[in-house]
Amino acid sequence: MTELIYLQPGEEMPEMSDDEPWLIVEASDDGRFFGTGWARTLTGEDVFFVSLPEDDVSLDAAVAAARNWADERAISTVWVQTTPA
């Protein structure tokens, strides 16, 4: 199960090592939420997550898409920033 960690306004996701997978959903000034992330497959290939426009329309949709991707890649944490930086 993927844990959601909600960041406080102005707080940033902690630094990750170069080989540690990460995933974040961030609020934008226009009311949308964008997800980005990185992981490595079992065969050593880099895979990237960039949210789709249909998932950017709400926090719930963005978090659901990010959580699905995280679950598929065994990423334990999704960081969530609910207010624009």
N, C-alpha and C positions, 0 to 999 in steps of 0.2 A: 504494500500500500504506500502510495506517495504522500508525503507530508507537505502541507501548504504552510509556508511561513510568510505572514503578512508583515511587510516593512512599515515602519513609521514614516510620516512625511519627512523627506530629506534624507532618510536612511538609505544606504545602498546595500546591494547584495555583497556578501563578503568576497574577498579575492579567492579564487580557486587556483589550484595548481594546474599546470598545463595538461595533465592527463586525467583530471577529475571532471566528470560530466557536470553540466550545469543547465539550468532552465529558469527563465524569468518571464513574468508577465508584467508589463509596465503601462501605466496610464499615460495618455497623451493629452495635450491641451485642448484637443477637439472632441474629447469625450470617448475616444476609442481606446482599446487596450491591445497592445502588441506583444506577442510572445516570441522569444528568441532562445536558442539553446544549442548545445553541442554535446555529442557523445561519440563513443567509438564502438563499432560492432565487434562481435566475437572474433571476426577475421582481421581486425585491426584497421578497418576503414573508418574515416571520419564521416559522421552524419550530422547534419545541421537541421534545426527546427526554425522555421519562420512561419508565423501564423498566417492563415488565409484571411482575405478580406471579410468573408462571412463570419469568421470567428472573432473579428476585431470589434464588433458592434456592441458587445456588452462584456462586463467583467465575468459573468457566469459562463458565457460561451468561450471566452478566451481561456479561462481557467480549465474548463472541461477539455478543450483541445490540447492544452499543455499537459494536463494530467494523463490523458490517453497516450500521448507521445512518451511521457516519462515512464508510464507503466510498461509500455512495449520495450523500453530500453533499460529497465531496472534502475532508473534515476530515483533516488530516495526523496529528494526535496525539490519543490517548485517554489521559488521566491515570487512574491506578489507585491507590487507597488501600486496602491490604489489611487494615489494622487500624483499628478505630474511633478517631475523634478524641477 
